[in-house]
Amino acid sequence: MVGVDGSPGSEAALRWANENADLFGTVSPLAAWELPITPDLLTRPSVPADRAAFRELAESRSTSTVSAVDPDLLDRLTLVEKPAAAALIDAATDADLLVVGTRGRGTVTSALLGSVSAHCVAQSTVPVAVVPEGFVRPRPNTIVVGVDGSQNAAAALRWALDHAPPPAKVIIVGCYSVLAYSEAGLDAPIDMIDNEVRETLRRTLADAIVRTGQPPAIELRIEPRDPRVALREIAEADGDLLVVGARGVSGLARLMLGSVANALIHHPSVPTVVVPAAETP
């Protein structure tokens, strides 16, 4: 399920999804529209709004986007009157992946509610891919995955291994904060922390292999710094796709200050997939 609204960001999202349909499944574009909140509507609610005109504009913009990517997708384009995030989340309930762009056509409503991509990541029950505008490497030849020992990170790794096209490489990254240990009064040697994180990555990978089968080429990386910085920089330098869990382990070893996923979807340099909270196996 791909959100389209006529913006360059939504076109990039649709193009990326369409070029990877063999990995993620049949592409279904969806355009959502609603009457905008304007000063007239706020001060004079009785002012009539031209509903048909807004619908026609949304249809024109979305049709133009779909046609530019692949005219064959026009038959699958759906237009609904609903806030964009809610429409996409509802429509993607049975989808394998929800794909959105980084920027859309903003309105006063969207300014009040925050970005569509952030809402989708927070509320979707299926993985959400946030595709940056202007991204030009469609095939994920190198996938970067953040792993911290949580069930959600394990689910993210399994998703990455399931969708890695041969001969893609998967870089598994574990991060920790020496400062967090120090502030808690723990003086664990760096090599001890490093080994603990490395063992966590190995256990998570071993479990993922049992569930998904033999993986592609694997590289383990240990980063003694904030995961929001490390994952972004590694993905930008070496990756074509970044995969993280919706929520991870918080606390001393990980320094998950706020939501790592939410930080990474703002201005991503590569498509970033957020895998939702995993159920306990």
C-alpha positions as CSV (number, residue, x, y, z in Angstrom):
1,M,0.0,0.0,0.0
2,V,1.5,3.3,-1.1
3,G,0.4,6.8,-0.2
4,V,0.3,9.2,-3.1
5,D,-0.7,12.9,-3.1
6,G,0.9,14.5,-6.1
7,S,4.1,15.5,-4.3
8,P,7.6,14.5,-5.4
9,G,8.0,12.6,-2.1
10,S,5.0,10.4,-2.8
11,E,6.2,9.8,-6.4
12,A,9.6,8.6,-5.0
13,A,7.7,6.3,-2.6
14,L,5.6,4.9,-5.4
15,R,8.5,4.5,-7.8
16,W,10.6,2.6,-5.1
17,A,7.7,0.3,-4.2
18,N,7.0,-0.4,-7.9
19,E,10.6,-1.2,-8.7
20,N,10.7,-3.6,-5.7
21,A,7.3,-5.3,-6.2
22,D,9.0,-8.6,-6.6
23,L,10.3,-8.2,-3.0
24,F,7.3,-6.6,-1.3
25,G,4.2,-7.6,-3.3
26,T,1.6,-6.0,-5.6
27,V,1.6,-2.2,-5.5
28,S,-1.7,-0.5,-4.5
29,P,-1.6,3.3,-4.6
30,L,-4.0,5.2,-2.3
31,A,-4.8,8.9,-2.3
32,A,-6.6,10.5,0.7
33,W,-8.2,13.9,0.8
34,E,-10.2,16.0,3.2
35,L,-11.5,19.5,3.4
36,P,-8.7,21.8,4.7
37,I,-9.1,23.9,7.8
38,T,-9.0,27.4,6.6
39,P,-9.4,30.7,8.4
40,D,-12.9,31.0,6.9
41,L,-13.9,27.6,8.2
42,L,-12.5,28.4,11.6
43,T,-14.3,31.8,12.0
44,R,-17.4,31.1,9.8
45,P,-18.2,27.3,9.9
46,S,-21.3,27.9,7.8
47,V,-19.2,28.9,4.8
48,P,-19.8,26.2,2.2
49,A,-16.8,24.2,1.0
50,D,-16.6,23.0,-2.5
51,R,-16.2,19.3,-1.7
52,A,-16.3,18.2,-5.4
53,A,-13.5,20.6,-6.3
54,F,-11.2,19.3,-3.5
55,R,-11.9,15.7,-4.6
56,E,-11.2,16.5,-8.2
57,L,-7.9,18.2,-7.3
58,A,-6.8,15.2,-5.2
59,E,-7.8,12.8,-8.0
60,S,-5.9,14.9,-10.6
61,R,-2.7,15.1,-8.5
62,S,-2.7,11.4,-7.6
63,T,-3.5,10.3,-11.1
64,S,-0.6,12.4,-12.4
65,T,1.8,10.8,-9.9
66,V,0.7,7.2,-10.7
67,S,0.8,7.9,-14.5
68,A,4.4,9.2,-14.2
69,V,5.5,6.1,-12.4
70,D,3.5,3.4,-14.2
71,P,0.2,3.9,-16.0
72,D,-0.6,0.2,-15.4
73,L,-1.1,1.1,-11.7
74,L,-4.0,3.5,-12.4
75,D,-6.5,0.6,-12.2
76,R,-5.3,0.0,-8.6
77,L,-5.5,3.6,-7.5
78,T,-8.0,4.2,-4.7
79,L,-9.3,7.7,-3.6
80,V,-10.8,8.1,-0.1
81,E,-12.1,11.1,1.8
82,K,-10.2,10.7,5.1
83,P,-7.2,12.1,6.9
84,A,-4.1,10.7,5.1
85,A,-2.5,8.8,8.0
86,A,-5.8,7.2,9.1
87,A,-6.7,6.2,5.6
88,L,-3.3,4.6,4.9
89,I,-3.2,2.8,8.2
90,D,-6.7,1.4,7.7
91,A,-6.1,0.4,4.1
92,A,-2.8,-1.3,4.9
93,T,-4.2,-3.6,7.6
94,D,-3.9,-6.6,5.4
95,A,-0.9,-5.4,3.4
96,D,2.7,-6.7,3.7
97,L,4.2,-3.2,3.6
98,L,3.0,0.4,3.9
99,V,5.1,2.9,1.9
100,V,5.1,6.7,2.3
101,G,7.2,9.6,1.2
102,T,9.1,12.0,3.4
103,R,7.2,15.1,2.4
104,G,3.7,15.6,1.1
105,R,1.4,18.4,0.4
106,G,0.9,20.0,3.8
107,T,-2.3,21.7,5.0
108,V,-3.2,23.4,8.3
109,T,-4.6,20.1,9.4
110,S,-1.3,18.2,8.7
111,A,0.6,20.9,10.5
112,L,-1.6,20.4,13.6
113,L,-1.4,16.6,13.5
114,G,2.3,16.1,12.6
115,S,3.7,14.3,9.7
116,V,1.8,11.5,8.0
117,S,4.9,9.3,8.0
118,A,5.4,9.7,11.8
119,H,1.7,8.8,12.4
120,C,1.9,5.7,10.2
121,V,5.1,4.5,11.9
122,A,3.5,5.0,15.3
123,Q,0.1,3.4,14.6
124,S,0.6,0.9,11.7
125,T,0.3,-2.8,12.5
126,V,2.4,-3.6,9.4
127,P,5.9,-2.6,8.5
128,V,6.2,1.0,7.2
129,A,8.8,2.2,4.7
130,V,9.6,5.9,4.6
131,V,11.3,6.7,1.2
132,P,13.3,9.9,0.9
133,E,12.6,12.2,-2.0
134,G,15.2,11.9,-4.7
135,F,16.5,8.5,-3.7
136,V,18.0,6.9,-6.9
137,R,19.2,3.4,-5.8
138,P,16.0,1.3,-6.1
139,R,17.3,-2.1,-5.3
140,P,18.4,-2.8,-1.7
141,N,21.8,-4.4,-2.3
142,T,23.0,-3.6,1.3
143,I,20.6,-3.6,4.2
144,V,21.5,-2.1,7.5
145,V,19.6,-3.4,10.6
146,G,19.7,-2.0,14.1
147,V,19.7,-4.8,16.8
148,D,19.6,-4.2,20.5
149,G,18.4,-7.5,22.0
150,S,14.7,-6.6,22.0
151,Q,11.9,-8.7,20.5
152,N,11.1,-5.9,18.1
153,A,14.7,-5.7,16.9
154,A,14.7,-9.4,16.3
155,A,11.5,-9.0,14.3
156,A,13.2,-6.3,12.2
157,L,16.2,-8.6,11.5
158,R,13.9,-11.4,10.4
159,W,12.0,-9.1,8.1
160,A,15.3,-7.9,6.6
161,L,16.6,-11.4,6.0
162,D,13.2,-12.5,4.5
163,H,13.3,-9.6,2.0
164,A,17.0,-9.4,1.2
165,P,17.4,-10.0,-2.6
166,P,20.3,-12.2,-3.6
167,P,23.2,-11.3,-3.4
168,A,22.4,-8.5,-1.0
169,K,24.5,-8.0,2.1
170,V,23.0,-7.4,5.6
171,I,25.0,-5.2,8.1
172,I,23.8,-5.8,11.6
173,V,24.6,-2.9,14.0
174,G,24.6,-2.9,17.8
175,C,25.1,0.3,19.7
176,Y,25.8,1.1,23.3
177,S,26.7,4.1,25.4
178,V,29.6,4.2,27.7
179,L,28.3,7.5,29.2
180,A,25.1,5.7,30.3
181,Y,27.1,3.1,32.1
182,S,29.2,5.7,33.8
183,E,26.3,7.9,34.9
184,A,24.7,4.8,36.5
185,G,27.9,4.3,38.6
186,L,28.9,1.2,36.6
187,D,32.5,0.9,35.6
188,A,32.3,-2.0,33.1
189,P,35.4,-2.2,30.9
190,I,34.8,-1.2,27.3
191,D,35.8,-4.6,26.0
192,M,33.3,-6.2,28.3
193,I,30.5,-4.0,27.0
194,D,31.6,-4.6,23.5
195,N,31.6,-8.4,23.9
196,E,28.1,-8.3,25.5
197,V,26.7,-6.3,22.6
198,R,28.5,-8.6,20.1
199,E,27.0,-11.7,21.8
200,T,23.6,-10.1,21.6
201,L,23.9,-9.6,17.9
202,R,25.1,-13.2,17.4
203,R,22.2,-14.7,19.5
204,T,19.6,-12.6,17.6
205,L,21.1,-13.6,14.3
206,A,21.2,-17.3,15.2
207,D,17.5,-17.2,16.2
208,A,16.7,-15.4,12.9
209,I,18.5,-18.0,10.9
210,V,16.5,-20.8,12.6
211,R,13.3,-19.0,11.6
212,T,14.1,-17.7,8.2
213,G,16.8,-20.0,6.8
214,Q,20.4,-19.4,5.7
215,P,21.0,-15.7,5.4
216,P,22.9,-13.7,2.8
217,A,26.3,-12.2,3.5
218,I,26.4,-10.9,7.0
219,E,28.6,-8.3,8.7
220,L,28.4,-7.4,12.4
221,R,29.3,-3.9,13.6
222,I,29.6,-2.6,17.1
223,E,29.1,1.1,17.6
224,P,29.9,2.8,21.0
225,R,27.6,5.7,20.3
226,D,24.0,6.8,20.0
227,P,22.0,4.5,17.6
228,R,20.3,7.5,16.1
229,V,23.6,8.8,14.9
230,A,25.3,5.5,14.1
231,L,22.5,3.9,12.1
232,R,21.9,7.0,10.1
233,E,25.5,7.4,9.2
234,I,26.1,3.8,8.4
235,A,23.0,3.6,6.2
236,E,24.0,6.7,4.4
237,A,27.5,5.6,3.7
238,D,27.1,1.9,3.1
239,G,23.4,1.0,2.7
240,D,20.5,1.1,0.4
241,L,17.8,0.2,3.0
242,L,17.7,0.7,6.8
243,V,15.5,-1.5,9.0
244,V,14.7,-1.0,12.7
245,G,12.1,-2.1,15.2
246,A,9.3,0.2,16.2
247,R,10.5,0.2,19.8
248,G,13.7,-1.2,21.3
249,V,15.3,-1.8,24.7
250,S,15.8,1.3,26.8
251,G,18.3,1.6,29.5
252,L,22.0,1.6,30.2
253,A,23.5,-0.5,27.4
254,R,21.5,0.9,24.6
255,L,20.9,4.6,25.3
256,M,17.6,4.7,23.4
257,L,16.9,8.3,24.2
258,G,13.3,8.9,22.9
259,S,12.3,6.8,19.9
260,V,15.1,5.8,17.6
261,A,12.7,4.9,14.9
262,N,11.0,8.3,15.0
263,A,14.4,10.0,14.9
264,L,15.5,8.0,11.9
265,I,12.4,8.6,9.7
266,H,12.9,12.4,9.8
267,H,15.0,13.3,6.8
268,P,16.2,9.8,6.0
269,S,19.0,9.4,3.4
270,V,17.9,5.9,2.4
271,P,14.5,4.1,2.5
272,T,13.8,3.3,6.2
273,V,11.5,0.4,7.2
274,V,10.1,0.4,10.7
275,V,8.8,-3.0,11.8
276,P,6.0,-2.8,14.3
277,A,6.0,-4.2,17.8
278,A,6.4,-8.0,17.7
279,E,4.1,-10.3,19.5
280,T,5.7,-12.6,22.1
281,P,6.6,-15.9,20.3
